[in-house]
Amino acid sequence: MVRVCGNTYVESIGATDIGIYMLDERNVVLIDSGEYPSEEFMGMLCEETLFVRAILQTHMHIDHIGNNESLVREFGAPVIADEADAEDVALWGMTLPYPVRYEPCGHTSVIDGRAFGTIRTPGHSPGHQLIITPDEVCFLGDVIMSEEALAMAKMPYRRRTKESLDSIRFLYGLPYDCYVAAHRGILDQAKMRRSAELNIKKEEELLEVLESLIPRPIPLLELETAYMNAVHVNNPHTQREDYMHVSARGRIEELERRGRIRIREGWAFPSSTDARPL
């Protein structure tokens, strides 16, 4: 475990960082649970004789809930998420073998007298939330990618682009000194703001690439695939994944919202043309 501040630590599983808050020498609260089921992580908890009291979710995507089933079975720990993320669980057809306690926007979870605050930051998922530990370490989840992770990302997943950009800009006003991005990032305030700027810049560049692919009317499905190729997501299997099309479609809708293209009956049109059905 890497100490972040006070009683707040981070442990990595795959590409995802798990937050660990030490309530005392034996009892912990987790923030997310990793990218995939990890015997090594479960073994570490056993070896250190740590008892998991709760799992707080920044959001319910598959790469953040990897150890939930084992943790619920082993410790009876409640899984706590924002109520709006029940929509995402349904969207992806996930059948979870454990209960999830869905709490209202901005709820506070009090565990052994310690308060963990939340702030909803939608866009990456409907109920994506920041989680603030009692040490005032702010876990960012996937509202932004760290500079390191962003440099490797071809098309960061955003379900709703405008909400994502609004949530990123919201981060500038936060007062915390320490932040943890879910994929390789322990950041001070200056680095967090730098990462936020780079995330916005990346998104605007991706929107420009997308708009350049619409000099003439084009079917949406064809446009989504052409977009993936343009940003070098070339693996045919990846291109068929639903989440890739959801992310591409969110950017298409953002261009329409800005008045830069028009969408009609499954086609995208340049804004300068009549968007009449073909």
Buried (B, 14 or more C-beta within 10 A) or exposed (E): BEEBBBBBBBBBBEBBBBBBBBBEEEBBBBBBBBBBBBEEBBEBBEEEEBBBBBBBBBBBBEBBBBBBBBBBEBBEBBBBBBBBBBEBBEBEEEEEEBEBBBBEEEBEBEBEEBEBBBBBBBBBBBBBBBBBBBBBBBBBBBBBBBBEBBEEBEBBBBBBBBBBBEBBEBBEEBEBBBBBBBBBBBBEBEBBBBBBBBBBEBBEEBBEEBBEBBEEBBBBEEBBBBBBEBBEBEEEEEBEEEBBBBBBBBBBBBBBEEEBBBBBEEBBBBBEEEBEEE
